[in-house]
Amino acid sequence: MSKSRVSRRQFLSYTLMGTGGFMASAMLMPMVRFAIDPVLQQTSGGDFIPTKQKAADLTEIPVRVDYTVKDRKDGWYKSDVSNTAWVYKDGETIIALSPVCKHLGCTVNWAGDESHPSQFFCPCHQGRYEKNGDNVPGTPPIGPLDEYEHQIVDGFVYLGGTKPNTLV
């Protein structure tokens, strides 16, 4: 027999601590799983989204191309997300620029300002961009417009994710 006996008070204390620890872990485990599950999900990065724009119809004048990302998953919520790009040809090269202004995230328009018909214009704070997406010095934007990764599949333009502008 052991010389040190566990008193009734110690036994109850150990039992309550064990039971409380088990209950706390059972309560916290789903919360931890809920918090880290989106991080552990595999993403299908690099997917290209089809647009209705034919590559043969592109000219040197940027055209607005609207497309929809189907079933975009954000955590546990699936939705369709509409996006826009400005697409044009520079020689034989196709350029796809993001319409999101680098100043405050407003949407830029091609030839949106009558006094600067060959530039992108942001109506929020009169920001201007050159045709290649470079910001015009002295206007609010702090950087050039982002580019979309793109490819041509069966004669149609497919758009991917954005990347920093490589034209400027």
Rosetta blueprint (number, residue, H / E / L):
1 M L
2 S L
3 K L
4 S L
5 R L
6 V L
7 S L
8 R H
9 R H
10 Q H
11 F H
12 L H
13 S H
14 Y H
15 T H
16 L H
17 M H
18 G H
19 T H
20 G H
21 G H
22 F H
23 M H
24 A H
25 S H
26 A H
27 M H
28 L H
29 M H
30 P H
31 M H
32 V H
33 R H
34 F H
35 A H
36 I H
37 D H
38 P H
39 V H
40 L H
41 Q L
42 Q L
43 T L
44 S L
45 G L
46 G L
47 D L
48 F L
49 I E
50 P E
51 T E
52 K E
53 Q E
54 K E
55 A H
56 A H
57 D H
58 L L
59 T L
60 E L
61 I L
62 P L
63 V E
64 R E
65 V E
66 D E
67 Y E
68 T E
69 V E
70 K E
71 D E
72 R E
73 K E
74 D E
75 G L
76 W L
77 Y E
78 K E
79 S E
80 D E
81 V E
82 S E
83 N E
84 T E
85 A E
86 W E
87 V E
88 Y E
89 K E
90 D E
91 G L
92 E L
93 T E
94 I E
95 I E
96 A E
97 L E
98 S L
99 P L
100 V E
101 C L
102 K L
103 H L
104 L L
105 G L
106 C L
107 T E
108 V L
109 N E
110 W E
111 A L
112 G L
113 D L
114 E L
115 S L
116 H L
117 P L
118 S L
119 Q L
120 F E
121 F E
122 C E
123 P L
124 C L
125 H L
126 Q L
127 G E
128 R E
129 Y E
130 E L
131 K L
132 N L
133 G L
134 D L
135 N E
136 V L
137 P L
138 G L
139 T L
140 P L
141 P L
142 I L
143 G L
144 P L
145 L L
146 D L
147 E E
148 Y E
149 E E
150 H E
151 Q E
152 I E
153 V E
154 D L
155 G L
156 F E
157 V E
158 Y E
159 L E
160 G E
161 G E
162 T E
163 K E
164 P L
165 N L
166 T L
167 L L
168 V L
